[in-house]
Amino acid sequence: MAHTTILRWIQRHVPEFEKRWNRYARPVNGSWRCDETYIKVKGRWTYLYRAVDKYGQTVDFLLSERRDMSAAKRFFSRAIRHHGTPRVITLDGYAARHRAIRELKSTGRMCRRVRVRSCKYLNNVVEQDHRRVKQRIGPMLGFKRFDMAAITISSIELAEKIKKAQFQIGKLPSASPQRP
């Protein structure tokens, strides 16, 4: 089987897999660590915004062509829509994300009680978690289309969430038949 066949399967079936798996998602902690990393798509650097909770559980991610306030607002709005409002958000010193959170608070899309702090050492959790995604993307020959890059990264994130046991699956049936 060729690797292109597997890539086509990923691109076709991952959006449906994500919908089905998200029904079993466990809630994440209210203390988020947020950061972004760089990924090449079509020879240009794009930005992968990611958030994990203080235990390393993936909160959300967003692939964006730009690193600006509107992308940060989109990322935080999406994360809040899927997981609710956090208690604390830890950011690094990049000002656009701080401005985005201030604007979301002022418009009422984020609760004013959310505490925002900057501490590069607390963000080590998300920096370490970037490695999981980067290790999968590294051997690839690069992404040619932005939308397919987003789907492929989504599949990588889904596989990592499964490995981290972020889903409440319950007891699966055993492989051997039960004796009377």
N, C-alpha and C positions, 0 to 999 in steps of 0.2 A: 504494500500500500504506500502511496506517495504522500509526502508531507503536505502537498497542496490539497489533497483530498481531505485530510484532517482539518486544515485551515478552512476549507469551504464548509465543513460540518460545523465548526466553531462559529463561523459567521452566520450560519443559517439558524442554528439551534440554541445558542447561548441566550438570546433575549427571552425565549420561552423558559429555559432552565432557571434564569434569574427570577422571573415572576413566580414560578412554582416554589423555589427554595425560599424566597422571601416570606412566604406564608409561615415558615417554621423558624424564622429568625428570633433569636433571643434578644432582649433589650440590652442596649449598651449602657455603660456607666455615664454619669452626668459630667465627668471631667474629660474634656476633649483636648487633644494635642493636634495642632494643624500645621501643615507645611506643604511646600510644593517641590517637585523635582522636575528635571528636564528630560524630554524624550524627543528623538528625531522622527519627524514624519515628513516624507517627501523632501528630505535633505534640509529641512528647516527645524529649528528647535521649537517644541511646543511644551506646554506646562501641564503637569499632572498634579492637581491639587488633591491632597489626601488628608484624612483625619482618622485618628485612632483614639480610643479611650485610654485611661491611665493604665489599664491592664494589657494593652496591645491589641484589643479587639478592633477590627476595622469598622469605622463609623460610615464613611462615605468617600467617594472620589469623584473627580471631574477632570476631563481632559479639555484643555483650552488652548486656543491659538495664541492668546495674549496673556500677559501677566499684569493685570490692571485691576482697578476697583470693581468694574462691572463683572469680571470673571469671579472675583472673590465673593461678590454679592450673590451671584448665581450659585456658587458652591455652597455657601452657608444657607441660602434659602432652601436648596435641595436637601441638604443634610437635616435641617430642622423639619422639613415636610415629612421626611422618612422616619426620623428618630425622635422628634420632639425637641424641646428647648433644653440645652445643657445648663448646668450650674455654673461651670467654669470653662473658659476657652483659653488655652495657652498658645501664644503665637511667638514667632521670632520678631525681629525688629523691622520687618518690611511694612512700611507705612500704609500701603494700599489696603491691606487686610484690616488694619485698625480703623481706617476711614470707612471701609465697607460695613464693619460691625456698628460703628457709630451711626451710620445712615440707616441701617436696618432697625436699630433701636429707635431712632427718631421717627421713622415712618410707622412703627408699631408692628413690624413683621418679626421682630425679636423682642423678647421680654427685657425690660430695662434692668432687671435684677441679675442678668447674666454678668458674671465677673470676667473681665478680660485681663490677662496678665502676660508679661513678656519675660521668659526665662529660657535661655538656650539649653540649659541642662535638663529641664523638664521635657524638652522636645526631643531628647535622645530616643525616646520610645518610638516616635514616628520616623525619625531618621534611620533607626535600625530596621524598621518595617519597610522602608523604601527598598532595602536590599532584596527582599523577596520578589518584588516586581522587577527590579533591575536585572536580577539573575535570569529571569525568564526571557526578558526582552533582549538582553545582551547577545546571545547566540543567533538571534534572528537577523536576516539580511536588511532589516529596516521596514518601515511601513510606507506604503505607496499612497494610501488614501486615509484621510483623517477619520472618516466614519468607520472604516474597517479597523483602524487603530483603536478607536474607542471600544468597539465590540471585543477585540482581542484582549485588551487590558481588562475589560469587564469579566472575561472568562478567567483570566489569571487571578483577579481579585476574588471571584466566586470560589475557585479552587482553594485559595488561601483561607477563605472564611470557613470552608468545610474542614480544612486541616486544623484550624484553630478551634473547632467545635463550637461555632457560633450559632448552630441551629439545634433546636429541640426536636429530636427525631423520635424519641421514645424507644421502646424495645423492638428490635427487628427480629423477625422469625429466625430460628436457628437453622443451620444447614442440614443437620441430621434429623431424621424423623423421630418422633417421640415413641417410646415403647410403652405398651399398656401395662 
